[in-house]
Amino acid sequence: MSDITPPLDRIEDLRIERELQDSYLTYAMSTIMDRALPDVRDGLKPSQRRILVAMNDLRLGPRSKHLKCAKIAGNTSGDYHPHGESIVYPTLVRLAQEWSLRYPLVDGQGNFGSTDGDPPAAMRYTEARPSEVESELLADLELDTVDFQPNYDERLQEPKVLPGKFPNLLVNGSTGIAVGMACNLLPHNLREICDAIAHVIDHPDCSVADLLAIVPGPDFPTAGIICGRDGILEGYKTGRGRLTLRERSRWSRSRGGKRSSSSKRFPMGSSAAPLSRASAKR
């Protein structure tokens, strides 16, 4: 039997602290880039992007017939995101919830939960298709507008990023927690963001005050009242700020004399949308 022990001059001592540090940094960067933080170009995390690509592969569009979410989640898991369809479905649900995204990327049909925390129905019961907004994220994808990379088993090609005609990151925001890093980007009104983008293109040296005249503050999908503007200004200047968001409730008495309250919520695009703006009081 031959001796497979390497020569002593090829053995190198390595401090365990150094090895742990290098391994942890590699893991941390993988988590930051591939799981928790969105790409600034299309505002999507890999799991979200792969769901939209899988729906595009299924030839779904804003005017297509709704398809079972089990089929969409299964295709996403089988072709692009090999972590199980039970992991993909919660991400798909959030893309369809009107109270989670200012402009949902998925048009859902069925029980997708509620603002009170009720869970959605199982994916075999719900159906989905892309929204009008989502179609703008994938526009011209087939015209060699972005780079592609092999999927996990090198059987297919997937886009590294979507073309993104729609300013998804600024409009829908994003939340994520990584290793030592986190992001909490707030949603904004689409018209105001488009006006601000045009202003920056025409006036590259514009100030934060100039942009505040166009975008007075975040625009949350559940409406509500932002108390004070100091947190908005601090957030836009430094990237870190704190906001207090209050709902509007109405008290009423039933026939039995009992007192009850109901929260005032507004559908997206209603005339009551300005309630999501910051109040002038400090």
HELIX and SHEET records of a PDB file:
HELIX    1   1 LEU A    8  ARG A   10  5                                   3    
HELIX    2   2 ILE A   16  THR A   31  1                                  16    
HELIX    3   3 ILE A   32  ALA A   36  3                                   5    
HELIX    4   4 PRO A   46  ASP A   57  1                                  12    
HELIX    5   5 CYS A   69  ASP A   79  1                                  11    
HELIX    6   6 GLU A   85  ALA A   96  1                                  12    
HELIX    7   7 GLU A  132  LEU A  137  1                                   6    
HELIX    8   8 LEU A  141  LEU A  143  5                                   3    
HELIX    9   9 ASN A  168  ASN A  172  1                                   5    
HELIX   10  10 LEU A  190  ASP A  202  1                                  13    
HELIX   11  11 VAL A  208  LEU A  212  1                                   5    
HELIX   12  12 ASP A  230  THR A  238  1                                   9    
HELIX   13  13 ALA A  273  SER A  276  5                                   4    
SHEET    1   A 3 LEU A  67  LYS A  68  0                                        
SHEET    2   A 3 GLU A 127  PRO A 130 -1                                        
SHEET    3   A 3 VAL A 106  GLN A 109 -1                                        
SHEET    1   B 2 PHE A 148  PRO A 150  0                                        
SHEET    2   B 2 GLN A 157  PRO A 159 -1                                        
SHEET    1   C 2 SER A 174  ILE A 177  0                                        
SHEET    2   C 2 ALA A 182  LEU A 185 -1                                        
SHEET    1   D 2 ILE A 225  ILE A 226  0                                        
SHEET    2   D 2 LEU A 245  ARG A 246 -1                                        
SHEET    1   E 2 ARG A 248  ARG A 253  0                                        
SHEET    2   E 2 ARG A 259  LYS A 264 -1                                        
END                                                                             
